[in-house]
Each structure stands twice: as C-alpha cells, then as structure tokens.
Amino acid sequence: MKIVLASNNQGKLAELQAMLAPLGVQLLRQSELGIPEAEEPFRTFVENALAKARHASRLSGLPALADDAGLCVDAFGGLPGVDTAFYATQFGYAKGDDNNVKALLEQMANLDNRRAALVSTLVAVRSADDPEPLIACGRVSGEITREPVGSNGFGFDPVMYIPAFGKTFAQLPVEVKNANSHRGQAARQMVALMQERWL
C-alpha cells in the first residue's frame, strides 16, 4: 500500500518510515508527486493535520498521512504550538531549527518555569473525503534547558530535557528517542489504528 506523507520534512519522513515499517506500507513524500504544501490556517494541530492529509490525498488520489506537531511552552500559554516551525521569524530570524532554538532560549532567558511539551498529531485519510479519518496523538512533557545539549535529532530536541531519561532528546540514541518521542507515541497509535481499520 502506498501512502502520501503530507510533509516535505526529511526528518519526519525518516522517523515515520521507520515507525510505520511494521505495516509494510510505502511512504511517498508529497514533493515526489509534485504536490505543493497545504495551507495551515487553523489554531489546533488536529485541524491542520487533517487539512494537510485531505489536500495530499485530493491531489494524489492516494491515502495520505499528515503530521502537525509543535512545542507547547507553559509560560507562553501553550505557544508557539501550531506556529512552532515559524517561531524564529517572529523575532527577526530566518525560518529554521537552529534559529527556533536560539529565539526560544532568548525568550525564556529570565523565566524559571521551563515546563514544556512536544505534541504530535497524526491524521490519516483513505481519500480526500474520508468521513472517518484516523487520528493519533502523542505528547511528551519535559523542560527547556538553558542551552542546547546533544547532537541527535532535529527541531527542539537539543533543548527538550526529559526528566525520565535525565537527558535531552538530542542526547538519546535515535531508536530510544523514536520509541519515546511525541511522534513515536502517535505513530504507534496510528499503526494500531491502520491495522485495525485499514489492513
């Protein structure tokens, strides 16, 4: 079975390909099919993921899987949330993981409340008009460090300290991170949902 991944993010593709391996499905990046990125006008992860999945399915004619994920910082009332990918641009930096981390650490420099969560919502549709999308959510709570630590992973992994491991996500081996990350949790739920309802 071929499924379009409604993302052009290389890191997400690699993670999700590994996590969905038990299903024996082939993930195709939407850019490989000439599909442009969808609009993401909504304020929740689930609405944006659903919009992306429907868009990719409509333009490919294939089932589609979309992820919307972000960082929710307690001290900022849950923001940047759905705006995580563009976080740095609010502070005059170019879009990018390193600049996002830099901007976050600057904004949190004088804050003692470092609690935050990484959230991932995966949505899969059989077709663009699927009335019963599959929805899986993962969430990992931790604290934002005062400086980046570790070199694995991407995004906010170097500043997301996970108390259960005593390390940041970027310090963990990839297989440990994937097994315990927000995306890992959502992907395990999605695999179970697809096995139950699609395969």
N, C-alpha and C positions, 0 to 999 in steps of 0.2 A: 504494500500500500504506500502510495506517495502522499505526503502531506507538505503543504507550503508553510514555511515558517515566515510569519509576517514581521520580519526584522532583517536588518542588514548588519546587525552587530555580530562580528566574528566570534566574540567571547561567548555570547548567548548561544550561537549556533553550535559551537563545540561542546558547551555544557549540556545543552538539551539533546544533542545527538547521542552523547554518552548515556544520558539518563533514560532516554527512550529506547535504547538498544534492545531491552528485553522484548519489545513489541515486534521487532523486525521490520519497522517502518523506515522509509527513506525520507529524510527531511530535505527539502529543497529551499534554499534561500530565495525570497521573492525577487531579489535583484537578478538572479539567474534567469528568471522568466520575464524580465523587463517590467516588473510591477513596481510602480513608484510607492513611496511611503504614504500611508493613510494620514488624514487629518486626525488629530487627537484633541478635540475641543473640550473634553469632559474633565471633571474635577475628581473622579474616582478611578482607581486602577481597573476595576472590572468593566466600566463603561468604555474606557479607552481600548482595553484588550479586545473587547467584543467588536468595536468599530474596526480595529485593525484586522481581526480574523475575517469578518464579513467582507471587507474590502479585498483582501488577498484571495479569498475563495471566489468572489464575484469575477475578478479579473483572470483567474487561472482555471476555473471550472473544477478545481480540486478541493478536497478537505483542507482546512487551514488551522494552524495553531498560532496563537499570539500570546505574548507575554507583556505585561506592563508592570514595571517594578520601580521601586524607589526607596529613598531614605526618609523616614518619618522621625523628626527630632522633637522630643518632648518640649524643650524650651522654646521651640518655634511653633507650638500648637499643631505639631504633626507635619509641618512643612519641612523640606521642599516637596515631599510627596510626588504627585504626578509631574512636577516641574523639575525633578531631580537631574535629568540629562542636560538641562539648560541652566542649572543652578549658577554656574560661574558667570554667565552672561549678564545676570542682574547686577554684578559688581564690576563690570567693565572688562572682564576677561573673555578670551575666546572659548567656545564650547570645547569641552574635553575633560577626561577623567582627572588628569593631574591638576587642572585649574579648578575643577569642582572641589577637590580635596583642599587645595590652597584656600579657596574662598570660604569653605566651611570652617576650617581651622581659624581663619581670621575672624569670622563672625562669632565663633564660640570662645575666643581667646579669654574673655573675662567671665565666662559662665562656669558655675560649679555643677549645675545639673547637666550631666553629659549623657543622660539616657537617650537611647535612640533605637529604632527598629528598622531592619531591612525587610521589605514586604514584596512579595511576588504573587501576581495573579495570572494564571494561565487560563486561556479560553480556547476551546476547540469547537469548530463547526464542521458538519458534514457537507454543507452547502451554504451559500450566502444567505439563504432564507431559513436556515435550520431553526425551528421553533424551540429546540431543546439543546442549547449549547452546553458543552461540558465546562464546568468552572472549578478550578482548584486553586487554593490559596495557601501560601507559606509565609511564616513570619518568624524572624529571629531577633530577639532583644539583646541589647548589649550597651556599650558605652563608647563614646567617641574619644579616642586618645588625643593627646596634645600634640603629637607629631606622628607621621607615617612610620609604620613598623612592618617589615616583611616585603617580599618581592613577588609572591604568587598572586594570582587572581587579577581582578580589574575593578574599575569603579571605586567604591569607598572601602574595598577590602583592607587596604593598609591602615585605615583609621577606625575600623569597626572591631572593637575589643569584645571578645566573647568570654564572659566570666567562667562558663563551664569548662573551657579549654585553657584559660589563663593566657590566651594569645589572641592576636588579631586574625581575621580570616586570611590575610595575606601571609601569615606565618605557618598556616596549616598546609600539609600536603594536599594536592588537588583532590585526591579521592576522598579525603576526610572532609574537606570543605564542601564538595559536591554532595556528600551524604548528609550534611547537617545544615546546609545553607537554606535560605528562604526559597530559592529556586529549586533546590533539591527536594524540599518538602512538597512544594507544589507539583513538581514533576512526578514524584511517587504517587501522589493522589491521582494525577492525570493518567498515569499508566494503568492504575486500578480501574478508573472510570472507563477508559478506552477498552480495556479487556472485558469489562462487564457489559458495555453497551454497544460497542462498535465491532469487535472482532469475533 
